[in-house]
Amino acid sequence: MFAALLCTILCAVSLTCGHRSAKLIGGTEANFWRLTLAGLLLGVWSYAFGIGTGGVAFSLFLLSGVVGIGIGDVALFQALPRLGSRLTSLLNGCLSAPLAALVEWLWLGTTLSLAQILWGLLIVAGVGMALMPDEHMQRTRRALFVGTLFAILSALFNAMGGVISRRAYEAARAGGEHLDGGNAAFQRILGGLLLGGICLLIVKRRAFKVQAHAPRELVLEASKKKWGGVWPWVLVNGFAGQTLGVSCMQWALETTPAGIVFAITAITPIIIIPFALVVEHERPTLHSLVGGVVAVGGVIALALSR
């Protein structure tokens, strides 16, 4: 429980910084560089104190990273510039818990009680209330729709990645191995970094061709100008979210069902409000606050109903 709560605080910091970096250099590139930083830091830890890429569960942790960190975070960073960190975290955090329970039911045969289904519907109702259009909202309907779609996809793949991590821990225990959160996070990050790199090459392929034929001085000047204002946000995002945050997430998943872990991290939208107010100058509306409280309350009730 403590690990999941710590992960929640780190995710709030990470999402706020991620929104800022995504607006400055684009979601795909911001996601790739934070994964690269986290991969380097976690790699040092893993090879110094862990087993690196060894272990019987490596393939499962890698798959978990491809699904949860790769696909899930690519979608997350497409939602952030469209919805902002507060609404993105609300959708992603509150929908991950019921979706994780659904994935466990479909894949592992875990049955859902009537109470769990009802609490899941309450979560969806709270999220819908928080997303109600406001007369002062500066987002277009298209941005709201596309951002919501990406946030839902992120929640789905994040939940799937969490369940796969649970199976990976089972395989590790069956093989007589124990992985700490940092080592498991490193193996997951590799999968996410692989997919994130592929997405960056696809999105930036034209820009890379232009840079290849441009004068070196102009390329260096443009790069210096671009990174001058964004590198602190990427640094904090990568360190707080993908390095410490994912390590705490894996620490929690080792002993706690995915649905419970995601239920705890679902309070991120509440914690993120002061960060979003200071960094993004985004004041929450009354119905978004009420909807957030309803959704988070539903997630907590879902956790207790287990």
N, C-alpha and C positions, 0 to 999 in steps of 0.2 A: 504493500500500500504506500509506504514512504517513497519507494522508487517511482511509482506512478505519479504521485503528487509532485515530486521533484521534476519529473519529466514534463508535467503540465506547465510549471513555471518557466522552464527552459523553452518550451514550445511557444509560449506567449511572447517571449523576447525574440525568438527566431522568426515567427510569423511577421512581427512588426518590421524587423529589419529586412525580411525577405520581400515584403511589399515594397519597401523603399528601393531596394536593389533591382527588383523586377521592373519598376517604373523607369529606372535610369538606363538599364542595359537590356531589358527584355527578360521575360520569364525563363526561357530556355537556357540562355547563357548564364543568368544568375544562379539557376539551379545547378548547372554543370560545375561552376567554379566553387560553390559551397560544398558540393560532393567531393571535388578534388581535394580541397583543404581538409575535409573530414577524413578522407581516405588516407592522406599522408599522416595526419596526427594519430589516427587509430591504428595505422600500419606500424608505426613506431612502437606503440603500446603492445600490439598483438605479437610482433616478432620478438620483443624484449621480454614480455612476461607471459605470453600465451603460446599458441600453436600455429599462428599464422593462417595459412590456407589448408592446414591439415585437419584431420578428424573425419569420422564416418558420416557426419551430418553436414559437411561442407556444401555438397550439392543442394541440399534443402535450404540452407541459409542463403546460398547464392540465389536460388529461385525466389525465396522470400524477398530478397533485395530487388530483384528484377521486377516483381509484381508490386510490392508495397512502396519501395523507394523509387524505383525506376518509373513505372507507369503512373503510380500514385502521385509522386512529387512533380512529375512533368505536368500532370493535370492540375495539381495544386498551384503551380507557378503560372498557369494560364488563368486561373481564377483570381489570384491575388490582385493584379492590376485592374481587373474589371469590377470586383466586389469590395476590395479593401481587406485589411487583415481581420477586422472584427466579424464581418458577415461570412468571410471564407472560413474562419475558425469555427464559427457557429455551425455552419453546414457540415464541414468536414468532421468536427469533433462529435457532434450530437448524432450524426447518422452512422458513424463508424461502429458504435456499440450495437445497435440493432442489426446492422448488416453483418457484423462479426458473428452474432448469435445465429443469424440466418445461414451464413456460410458453414458454421459448425453443424447446424442441423442437416443441411444438404450433403455435406461431405463426410462428417463424422457420425451422423445419425443422432445428434443431440436433439431431444424433443423440446418444443416450445410450449409452455403452458398458456392458458387463456390470459392470465395476468400479464405475462411477458408480451403477448401480442397487443394487448390494450395499452400498455406503457409505451410500446413502440409507436402506436398510432398517436399517442399524446406527444411524443417527441416530434413526429412529423408535423403535427398541428402547431407546436411551438415554433418550429423552424419556419413554417409558412407565415405565421404571424409576424415574425421578425423580418421577413423579406417583403412585407406589404409595402407598396410604393408610398413614398412620402412627397409632399408637395415641394419640399426643399431638396429632395434627392437630386444630385447632379448626374447620376448615371442614366444612360439611355436604356430603353427597354431591351434593345439588342444586347447591350453589355450585361444587363442584369440576367437575361436568359442564358447567354453563352457562359457567363461566369458561374451561374448556378449549375449548369450542366457539367462543367469541368469540376466543380466542387463535389458534386454527387459522385462522379467517376473517381475522383481522388479518394473519397470516403470508402467506396466499394473496394478498390484495389488495396487501400491501406488496411482494411479489415481482412482481406484475403491474405495479405502478407503477414499479418499478425497470427492468423490461424496456421499458416505454413511454418512460422517460427515455432509455434507450440509443438508441431509434429517433429521439427528438427531437434528440439530439446529432448523429446521422447526417444528419438533415434540415438542421440548422444548418450543419454543415460543407459540405454540398452547396450551400447558398446562400451560401457564403463568409463565414459569421458565426462568431464565437467568443464564447461566454457563460462568464463565470466562475461559480464555484459559488454565490456569493451571488445573482447575477442569476437563474440557473436555479432556485434555491431559492425566490426571490420569486414567480416565475411558477407554481411548483408550489403554494406556500402559498395563492395566490389560489383555486385549485381546492379545496383542502382547507377553507379558510375558508368558501367558498360552501356546501359540503355540511354543514360543522359548524354554520353558522348556521341552516340549514333544520332540522337535527335538534334544535337547542336550542329553536326555536320550537314544534316538535311536542311535545317532552317537557315544556316549561314553559308551555304555552298556558294551562292552568288557573291556574297561579300568577300569570301576567301579568294575567289577568282579575281575580283577587282584589286584586292590587296596584293596579290601575287604579281600583278603587272604595274602597280603604282610605285612611284619613287619611294625609296626606303625612308627618306627624311619625313615625307608626308605621312607615311604609315606610323612612324614613331611618334610624331607630333599628335596625330589623331588618337593614338593609343594612350598617350600621356594625359591628354585632355579628358578622355573618357573615364579612365581609372582614377583620376585625381579626386573625384567626389564620391565614387562608389565603393572603393576598396574597404573603408571601415565597416560599411553595412554588410558586405559579403563576408568579411572576417568574423564579425560577431554572429552573423547568421550561421555560418559553417561551424563555428566553435560551440555555440549554445545549442543549436538544433541538431545537426547531424553528428557531432562528436559526443557531447555530453548527453543530449536529449535522447538519441537513439540508444546509447549505452544504458541509460536508465530504463528505457522502454524494454530492452532485452532483459535486463535484470528483473524487471517486473514479470515479463512473460515466462520466465523460467519457472516460476512457482504459482502464477495466478492465471486463470482462464482469460482468453483474449477479450471476451465480452466485458469482464469486470475491469480489466486494465483500461479499455477504451471508454468505459463508463466514467472512470475517475478522470481521465484526461479530457473528458467532455466539458469540464468546468473552465477550460481554456478561454472560451468567449467572455466569461465574466472577468477573468484575470487580465485579459488583453485590453479591456475598455480604457483604463488609465494610460496604457502605452499608446493606443491608437489616438487618444485625445492629445497627448503631448507631441507625438511624432507626426501624425497625419492630420491633426486638427479636426478630427471627425467626432462630432458630438452625437451620441446615440439618441434616437428618438424614443418616445415613451413606449410605443408599441414594439419597438425592437428590443427594449429592455424587458418588457413583460414577456414577449415571445421567447427571449433567451432564458429567462427564469423558468418558464413553463417547460422548455425543452430540456434544460439541465435537470430540473426536478424529475422529469420523466426518465431521464437516464439514470439518476440516482435510485429511483424506484425500481427500475429494471435491474440494477445491480443487486438491490436488496431482495428482489423476488427470486433470485437464483439461490 
